[in-house]
Amino acid sequence: MKSLSGETLELGDGPAKLARLFLVDGNNLAYRGYYALPEEIATSYGLPTNALLGFASMLFKLITDYRPHGVAVCWDSRPVERLLAAPDYKAQRKAMPEKLREQFPHFRPLVTAFGYLNLEFTGWEADDVLATMASRADEARIPTCVVSTDRDALQLVSESVCLMMTPRGVSDPQVYTPERVMQRYGIGPSQITDFVALKGDNADNIPNVPGFGEKTAAELLARYGSLEGLLASVGDLPNGKRRSLEAHVEQARASKSLATLRRDLPFPCDPSDLVAAAPDRSTLRALFEKYEFKRMLDRVHLLEELERRPD
């Protein structure tokens, strides 16, 4: 991975090994599994299972590689609040592939069998559930790792919260700390929403200020601190950039609002109490047999060995 200035970054998973709590974006991971493995993977009776296999592999990796004390897998609800503010939010995204849709009812039972918790909050996305839980964990100073490839989650990174991205699969994670966010973008986690306000986000259909890309946005935020700080000094900008920003002030503020994750959703879950239950090995075996995951079946005994080891 390289920074905006072209420097090579070290993004190894050392910080994640210190985490006691893992917060996983379930929808994000399901899509990653679906596109990482061939669509042809299916049971003998015709159920597609490529996304389920990738998803199960990541949950297994959390146990065997990181041995977390607690895990919550967060799921999307229809983003009602953001759609009220911006009806075109994510409007360009394609519908969920049918073969992935067939697999979706099976993800949550799999999470439960691993001893993890499923979390969802009506009207909000998995990112907002993650943000609320991460903020609670940060306040309690619980070492936490958020697992998502959504760059919006960079705003959650703190001294207690790291972000694990898996752009090339679970075997090659990239982990961000505050220092690594600064090295990568030249700005800190608290400036990520201002960053999106200026450069936009094509994936979420959040518009940019015309003429402002990643490099320009990062350089200006490094100099002026925030969108509002930049607006207060807009007269310092070259004429083209000044005119563009002045003409799109309200759009930029709206884009920042869309990119800002909700940290105060009122659901009753205390991260201090979120301790992973022991995997339900009998249920896991039954599910792996149902999905015909022969290699995963052969690895269930590893969970027994881990339970016998001291932390």
C-alpha angles and dihedrals in degrees: 000000000000131000122237087265092054099255118142113246130208108223102167121157097250093115091052091057088065094054120110095186127047122197112195128196098226098192091047092050092046091055091046090054092047095053095037096059131049116273088226092073104110143136123268088256093055107262110141109232108170094109092043091052093050091045093049091048091056093048089050090050091054090057099042100038104032107019095208123200090220139012131188122186111206124208136201124252120189104287095238096162095051092044090055089054095040117014090190093057107136088346092139094060118111120243116267110277111257093236090055092046089056090056099047098087089059100056100076097050087051091053090051092049089055089056094251130130126247114216131188135158120202114246096017137083130247088257091063092049089049091048093051093049093043091051092051090048091047091052089051091046092237111159102243138181122203113205113208141114091217108112090210085076090069087083088068095060114115140146088284100034126062128182123228115201121188105194094152099034137282094296093067110042123177113211124199128204124175090268092050093048088054091048092048100045107013090240135081130251092261089061097053094096090051087049091055090045089063105032098032127213119258093192092062096033091245108153124232128221102264110258094022118110132167097280095047092045093050094047093050094046091049087055102039102026102225145011091268091048089052092048090052089057099035090127089069092065125095110268096256094050092042094053092046094050094044090052093050104039096121092043090053092050091048091049090051090051092051091050094048111100118223111248101180108058107154102234121134106245124121112198089210088065095043103105117158114247118227111275113266095239096186091053092044091052091048092050094046089050091048091051091040093236096161096171092048089051089054090055099052090092088066089069090058090052092050092051089057094051120089116240 
